[in-house]
Amino acid sequence: MNLQNYFFPIEERSVAVHNGQTEPSDFENPLPSSYKAIVRADTNQTISIVRDTYKIVENEDLVKKLMYELIH
């Protein structure tokens, strides 16, 4: 079973909203600091906008733990 397509790097980033009138700039209209974006680091694709209490768990870590439990 090849799961490598699901083992991509992710990171947390600050969230901002474009005002729709000017050229976008970094952090033009930042959201409250209680939110963050979860982004796929290799493609810059936003996965989700979450509260700052959300904890990232890498897919690879979950799969390894699951496989260990299934084998043992």
KEKOLBA-453436 format. One line per field, with one value per residue: x, z, y of N, C-alpha, C in turn; residue in one letter. Coordinates in pm, 1 decimal. Atoms other than C-alpha are relative to their C-alpha. Layout:
// KEKOLBA-453436
n.u (X, ...)
n.w (Z, ...)
n.v (Y, ...)
ca.u (X, ...)
ca.w (Z, ...)
ca.v (Y, ...)
c.u (X, ...)
c.w (Z, ...)
c.v (Y, ...)
residuo (A, ...)
// end
This chain:
// KEKOLBA-453436
n.u (84.1, -81.9, 69.0, -90.7, 71.7, 65.5, -105.2, -51.1, -30.6, 100.0, -45.5, 96.2, -27.7, 97.3, 108.7, 39.7, 107.4, -15.6, 114.2, 67.0, -11.6, -138.4, -82.2, -20.7, -130.6, -6.1, 64.0, 73.0, 108.2, -17.5, 105.5, -47.7, -108.2, 52.9, 15.1, -119.6, 21.2, -79.6, -36.5, -91.4, -120.9, -62.0, 82.7, 65.2, 144.9, 61.7, 77.8, 107.7, -17.0, 35.1, -29.2, -139.2, -13.0, -13.7, -135.2, -31.3, -52.9, -40.8, 62.6, -95.5, -0.1, 123.4, -5.4, -98.5, 59.3, 104.3, -63.1, -60.3, 108.7, 58.1, -95.9, -32.0)
n.w (0.0, 10.5, -57.4, 8.4, 45.1, -115.5, -93.0, 48.2, -109.9, -30.3, -92.6, -45.0, 47.1, -36.3, 97.0, 37.8, 99.1, 100.3, -4.8, 129.6, 70.4, 35.9, 17.1, -128.4, -64.8, -116.3, -123.5, 28.8, -97.8, -79.5, -88.2, -138.9, -19.6, -48.2, 116.0, 79.9, 117.5, 15.4, 141.1, 55.2, 21.5, 131.1, 106.9, -53.8, -1.7, -132.2, -36.0, -89.3, -92.6, -129.4, -119.7, -41.0, -89.3, 82.8, 2.7, 120.5, -8.4, 134.8, 48.2, -12.4, -139.8, -24.0, 71.9, -66.6, -124.7, 37.3, 51.4, -114.3, -76.8, 76.9, 8.1, -132.5)
n.v (-116.5, -120.2, -116.5, -114.9, -120.4, -61.3, -44.0, -128.3, -93.5, -102.1, -102.2, -99.2, -135.5, -102.2, -12.2, -134.9, -2.7, -105.5, -92.9, 0.3, -127.0, -29.5, 119.3, 69.2, -6.2, 87.1, -46.4, -123.0, -9.1, 122.0, 46.6, 4.8, 97.1, 127.6, 86.8, 26.0, 83.8, 121.1, -8.6, 99.8, -79.6, 21.4, -56.5, -119.2, 20.4, -9.0, 118.2, -40.5, -111.5, 59.7, -79.3, 14.7, 115.3, 120.1, 56.4, 76.5, 135.4, 39.1, 122.9, 110.2, 43.9, 75.7, 127.6, 85.9, 49.2, 93.5, 122.8, 67.4, 62.1, 109.1, 110.5, 52.5)
ca.u (0.0, 156.8, 48.7, 326.4, 79.7, -71.5, 261.0, 303.1, 448.3, 203.0, 249.4, 56.4, 26.4, -141.7, -468.8, -555.2, -846.3, -817.4, -1037.5, -1128.9, -1027.0, -647.7, -368.4, -339.2, -57.0, 60.4, -158.2, -367.6, -665.5, -549.1, -806.6, -796.1, -494.5, -725.1, -730.6, -464.9, -442.1, -326.2, -139.5, 20.4, 378.6, 482.6, 191.1, 73.0, -277.4, -490.8, -629.5, -833.6, -881.0, -886.2, -882.1, -541.7, -612.5, -603.7, -301.0, -143.1, -88.9, 105.8, -67.2, 246.7, 246.0, -115.0, -59.0, 253.9, 68.7, -227.1, -6.9, 179.9, -146.9, -277.3, 39.1, 89.7)
ca.w (0.0, -113.1, 102.5, 4.0, -167.8, 174.5, 345.8, 247.8, 459.1, 632.9, 824.3, 1014.4, 872.4, 971.9, 796.9, 606.9, 382.5, 57.3, 50.9, -316.5, -417.6, -428.5, -514.5, -247.2, -1.2, 283.1, 589.5, 429.7, 657.7, 918.8, 1097.2, 1476.1, 1605.3, 1736.6, 1382.1, 1163.9, 826.7, 781.9, 451.3, 241.0, 239.0, -94.7, -296.0, -78.4, -89.9, 207.3, 378.0, 646.2, 859.7, 1225.5, 1575.1, 1732.4, 1969.7, 1680.0, 1691.8, 1375.8, 1350.6, 1047.2, 833.7, 841.3, 1222.8, 1230.9, 970.8, 1144.9, 1478.2, 1313.8, 1129.9, 1451.5, 1634.5, 1354.8, 1346.1, 1721.1)
ca.v (0.0, 327.6, 621.6, 862.7, 1099.8, 1167.3, 1245.6, 1609.7, 1891.5, 2123.3, 2443.9, 2707.5, 3059.6, 3383.1, 3460.6, 3779.0, 3876.9, 4072.2, 4382.9, 4332.2, 4683.3, 4700.6, 4463.5, 4195.2, 4236.8, 4021.6, 4069.6, 4341.6, 4276.2, 4028.0, 3818.9, 3809.2, 3621.7, 3348.9, 3203.2, 3046.4, 2877.8, 2520.8, 2518.0, 2249.6, 2379.9, 2227.6, 2372.4, 2665.2, 2515.4, 2617.6, 2310.4, 2483.3, 2793.8, 2692.5, 2838.8, 2888.8, 2598.6, 2351.2, 2122.5, 1987.5, 1614.8, 1500.6, 1235.0, 1023.7, 1015.8, 899.1, 629.9, 498.4, 472.5, 303.1, 52.9, -25.7, -93.4, -311.5, -521.6, -562.5)
c.u (89.7, -80.1, 81.6, -70.0, -66.8, 100.1, 64.9, 24.2, -113.2, 57.7, -114.8, 42.0, -106.2, -101.6, -29.2, -105.7, 23.0, -123.5, -74.2, 16.1, 141.1, 73.5, 19.8, 141.2, -4.3, -64.5, -70.0, -110.5, 6.8, -123.8, 52.3, 101.7, -49.6, -26.9, 133.8, -38.4, 90.3, 22.9, 92.4, 124.5, 60.0, -80.2, -66.3, -152.4, -51.1, -85.2, -119.7, 37.9, -52.6, 28.9, 144.4, 22.5, 17.3, 145.4, 17.8, 51.7, 30.6, -66.5, 91.5, 4.8, -122.2, 5.6, 98.2, -56.5, -109.0, 58.2, 63.5, -107.6, -61.4, 90.7, 22.0, -122.8)
c.w (0.0, 47.1, -11.4, -45.8, 114.6, 102.0, -52.0, 118.2, 18.1, 98.7, 37.0, -53.0, 53.5, -112.0, -25.1, -109.7, -95.4, 0.8, -132.9, -80.9, -47.1, -24.1, 135.6, 53.1, 122.0, 119.5, -17.6, 102.8, 88.6, 82.7, 142.9, 19.3, 54.5, -114.9, -69.9, -118.2, 9.6, -150.0, -38.1, -47.0, -139.4, -114.8, 38.5, -0.9, 143.1, 22.7, 84.8, 73.4, 133.8, 113.6, 41.4, 96.4, -76.0, -3.5, -126.1, 37.9, -143.7, -39.4, 20.4, 143.1, 32.2, -64.4, 67.0, 129.4, -27.8, -45.9, 113.7, 79.7, -72.8, -3.6, 136.0, 80.2)
c.v (124.4, 121.4, 127.5, 127.8, 74.0, 54.2, 128.0, 93.4, 101.0, 99.1, 92.6, 136.3, 94.9, 13.1, 147.2, -10.3, 116.6, 87.9, 11.6, 126.9, 31.5, -130.2, -66.7, 21.3, -90.8, 68.8, 133.5, 25.3, -123.8, -33.0, 1.9, -112.0, -133.5, -97.5, -17.7, -87.5, -122.1, -13.5, -114.7, 74.4, -16.3, 61.0, 132.2, -9.4, 8.6, -123.2, 40.2, 128.3, -50.4, 97.5, -25.8, -115.7, -131.3, -43.9, -83.2, -138.5, -41.7, -131.9, -120.4, -53.1, -83.5, -138.1, -95.7, -58.6, -102.4, -133.7, -79.8, -74.1, -117.5, -122.3, -64.9, -30.8)
residuo (M, N, L, Q, N, Y, F, F, P, I, E, E, R, S, V, A, V, H, N, G, Q, T, E, P, S, D, F, E, N, P, L, P, S, S, Y, K, A, I, V, R, A, D, T, N, Q, T, I, S, I, V, R, D, T, Y, K, I, V, E, N, E, D, L, V, K, K, L, M, Y, E, L, I, H)
// end
